Amino acid sequence: MGHEDNDEFFKGRGAQVNTHNKFLKNKYVLEHIEGLDEPLLENTATQLFEETSKKIVSESNSPDLSHMYSINPYQGCEHGCIYCYARNTHEYYGFSAGLDFERKIIVKRNAAELLEQYFNKKNYKPVCILLSGNTDCYQPIERRLKITRSLLQLFLKYKNPVSIITKNNVILRDLDILTELAAMNLVHVNVSITSLNEQLRQKLEPRTVTATGRLAVIQKLTEKGIPCRVMAAPIIPGLNSNEVPAIIKAAADRGALSAGFTIVRLNGSIGEIFTDWINKAFPDRAEKVLNMIKSCHDGKLNDSDFGRRMSGEGKIAESIHQMFKMSCTRFMADREMPEFDYTLFVPKGGRQTSMF
């Protein structure tokens, strides 16, 4: 039985539960349900919360993400991807990694102002900054708030390299800026495609653009000379692992120059959220999928081992690596992403006065 027949399934959301936040001593519970005429219903609408950040660029010094600089204009993400590792960060804000992550979005409206201050630091040397190291910078609310667009305007003004990860076609709104950045070798776009199977995509990533829509993004960006990489990520053994060659071929056919992938890891609260979800969405193969994931991570769903946590190990992981390598050789031979140009950086953004 799939979740179509399941009355308890939250349609349009990935997580089906709000897991307990380990940072909170108390939690809301519904007691004496038999004494109520109807169940306690939560407000399922998306809510926005403002955060006045002091800094916007974060640097990761993890051995397998060495010196990665990233900006996340939003925390939480309406896309609702069930496997998202960023869910755990929502607990630092006092929210749950489950449904709260998809419904309570934290917005950093002063992101561009902080980025300009960062570029103007006395000893700043240009580095590539990643937009969306954690949550999608082009999630639905960006259509209205345009925070990501204001950041791109600054990357262009200062001529600083930027790399973007997204699975949303809202990026096409910014073709004008991206085309200018690409002409100077200042931008890479990474488009995530987890599955070409629309039924699976709807369950895994309920509020995202279809795979067809994402392939169209790759094609349109490529036509404008904007270099694209496809991210087949995350690969979930027993769910989408057989799709690796098809995803890479489809992206290559539309002009993608490179490909990357990660094997799913279910750290912190995500193990509980994913286990609950797969038992509701795919009860017939839940056990098998969970065991295959564990076999890639030393017998656990939770894996914090640098190097192994994103690439996995063991026989199943090895066969996925082989399939990925062969697909790249077959469909993307003689292609590569252009190098970034770090020599164009304009201190103080040229003669223009600050945008703020």
N, C-alpha and C positions, 0 to 999 in steps of 0.2 A: 504493500500500500504506500503510495506517495503522499505528500502532504496535502494534495488537493482534497482528500477525503477527511482531513484532520481538522475538526472544529477549533482545536486549540492553537492552530498555526496563525501567527500574526502576519497577514499578507502585506507585502511591501516593506517588510523589515527583515534584516538578516538574523540578528540575535533573537531568540525566542524568550529570553529571560534577562532579568537584571541580577547579575551575580553580586555577592556581598563585597563591599569595598573594605579591604583589610585595614585601611587607615582610619576607618570610622568605628567608634565604640558601639554606637546604637544603630539600629535599622528599623524601618517601618515594617510592621507585620499586621496582617488582618486576623484578628482573633474572633472566636465565636461566630464563624461564618453562618452557622445554622440560625443565628438570631437575626440575620438580615434578610430583607425581601429580595435584594438583588446584589450581585457581586460588586466589589469595589473596583470601579473602572478608572484607569489612569488616563491622563490627557496624552494622546498619542501625537499631537501636533509638534512640529519642530520648534524649539525655542532658541533664541540667540542670547548669549552672554558676552558682555564687553570685557576685554582684558587690556589694561594700560600697561603694556610691557615696558621694561627698562632697556632690554636689548632684543634684537630680532634674529641675529645670525648665531646659530649654535655650531660648535665644533665637536666632532666625535673623535675620540682618540682610541676607540676599540681597535685591537690589532687587525681585525678583518674589515674595518671601515676607516683606516688610518687617514687622518686629516681631511675628513669630509666636512665641508661647511654647508649648512642647510638653513632654509627659511621655511617656516610653516605659518602662513597667514591665518590659518584656522586650526583649532584643535577639536577633535571629534569630526565625524564625517557622515553626511547623509547617505552616502552610497551604500552603507550597511554591509560591506563585504564581511562575511562571517569569520574569515581567517585572519583579519587584519591585526598585525602585531602592535599597531598604535593604540588599540583598545585599552591596553594596560595603563597608558599615560593619563587616561581620563580619571583614574583613581586619585591622582595627585590633586585634582581640582575638587575632590569630594563627591565625584559622580561614580556611577557604575560603568564597568567596561562593557556591559551588555547593551540593553536597549538605550540607556542614557547616552552612550557614545554616538548613537545615530540620531538622537532627538534633541540633545543639548549641545549646541555648537558654540565654541568660544571663538570670538572674533577679535583680531588685532588690527583695529582701524588705523593705528599710528605706525604701521609696519614700514611704509615708504619713508616716513620722516626718520625713523631709526636707521634704515638702510643708508640714507644719505649721510647721517652722522658717522656710520661705520666706514663708508668710503672716504670720508674726510679726516679720518684719524691720521695723526702725524706720520706714522711709519707704515701705513697700509701699503702692502704690495698686492697686486691683483691676483686673486685665486678664483677658480670656478666655484660658484655657489649653486647649490641644488635647491630648486623650488619643489617642495613636497617630499622632504626626507621622511616625513611621518604620515601626514594626511594630504589628500588631493587638493592642490591649490586651485583647481578648476571645478570643485564640487558645486552643486546647484546654486548655492547662495552667492557665488562669485559673479553670476550673471547680473545680479543687482548691485552688489557692493563694490565690484571692480578693484579690490585691493591688489590682486595679482597683476592686473593691468598697470596700476600705479607703480608697482615694483619693476615691471619690465621697462617702463618709461625711464626709470633711473639707470637700469643696466645699459640702456641705449645712450643716455646722456653721458654716463661715465665710461662707456665702451668697456664694460667689464663682462667677462664670459659668464654664461648662465646655462645650467642644464635643468630640464623640466621633466618630471614624471607625471603622467596623467592617464586617466581612462575616460575622459569626458570631452565631448566635441565642442564645449564652450571655448576651447583653445582657438578654434577657427575665428572667433570674434577678433582675436589679436593678430591676425595675419599681417596687418600693416607693420607693426613693430617687429614681429618675428622675421619678416622678410628683410628688413633693414639690418637686424642683428646677424642674420645668416650671410648676408653679402660681405660681412667683415669677419666671418668665422668666429662669431661670438655666441652661438646657441646650438645646443643639441636637444632634441625632443625624444623622450622615451615613452612609447605608448604601451600600456599594459593590456595584454589579452590573455585571459585565463582559460577561456573555452570558446569554441566556435559553435557549440551545441546550445541553442537558445534556451531550451528547458533547464539545462544545468546552470547556465548563466543567471537566469531569473532567480534560482534558489540560492546560489552562491553569493550573488552581488545584486540584490533586488532593485536598487535604484540607480543602476549604471546604464550607460549607453550600450546598445547591442554590439556584438562583435562586428557585424556588418558596418555599423556606424563608426567603429574604431578603425577598421580597415580603410574606410573612406577618409578618415582624418589623416592616416599615413599617406594616402594617395594625394590629397589636397596639399599637404605640407611639402611633399616631395616635388610636386609640380611647381611650387614657389621657390624651390631650391633650399628648403629647410631640412637639414639632415635628421633622419629618424632612425631610431632603434626600436625593435619590438622586444618587450619584456614578457616572456611566457612565465608569468609568476603570479602566485606560487603554484608549483606543480604538486598536486595532491595524489599520491599513489592510489590507484584503484578508482579515481574519479575522473581526472583529466590527463593522467600521465600518457595515455595512448595518443593524445592529440598534439604532442610536441612537433612532429614533422609537418602536420597540416597547418598549424599556426605559423610556423616559420616560412613555409611555402607561400601561404596566403599573404603574409606581410611582405615577403620578397617580391611577389608579383606586383605589389603596389608601390615598390620603390624603397622599402626599408634597407638600410645599408649594413645593419648589424643586428645581433640578437643576444639576449641574456636570459637567465632563468634562475629561480631559487626553488628549493624544496621546502614545502610548508613546515613551519615549526609552531607549536601551540603553547607558548609560554604563559606563565601567570594565570590569569582568569580565562584566557582564551581556550585552554584545554577543556574547561567545564562548559563554556558557551558552545564550542564546536561539537563536543560529545552530545550535548542536549539536542543541538540542531540536526546532526546527522542521524540520530535515532528517530527524529520526527520526519525528516525529509527523505531519508533512504534507509528505512528500518531493515530491509532485506540484506543490505551489504554494509551496515554500520560497523559491525564487529571486525569484518575483514579489512576495511579501510583504516580503522584505528590501529589495528595490529601492523599494517604495512607502514603507517607513519612511524610507529614506535620502532620498527626494525631499521629505519633510517637514522634514528637518534638514540642509539645505545639502549633500546628497550623502553624509552620514556617518551611521553608526548612533549614534555618540557625539556628544552635543550639550550644550555647557556655556554656550551663549549665553543670557543672562538674557532673559526675555520669550519667546524662540522655543522654549526647551528643553521647555516643557510644553504649549505651544499649537501648535507647528509653524508652517510657512509653505509657500507654494507652492500649486499647483492642488488637490492632493488634500486638504491641510489645510483649504483654503478651503471646499471642498465639504462637509467634515465640520462645520466651523463653521456653515455655512448650514443644514445639516440639523438641527443641534442647536438653533439659534435658532428655526427654524420649528416644531420639535417643542415647544419650551417655550411659544411663543405659542399653539400649537394646544391643548395639553393642560394648561397650567398658568397660563393668563392669569388675572389678578386674584388670584393667590396670592403670598404672600411669607412668609419666616421672620420671626417676631417679633423685635423688638430685645431685646438683653440688658439687664437692669437692674443697673447698677453701683452703685446707691445703697444697696443692702441690706447691703453687706459689714460683717461684725462683727469688729472687731479683737480679737485674742486669742481668737476663737471664743466670745465671750460670757463668761458666768461659769463655764462648764464648765472643769474642769481639763483639762490635756492628756490625750489618749487614750493617751499612751505613758508 
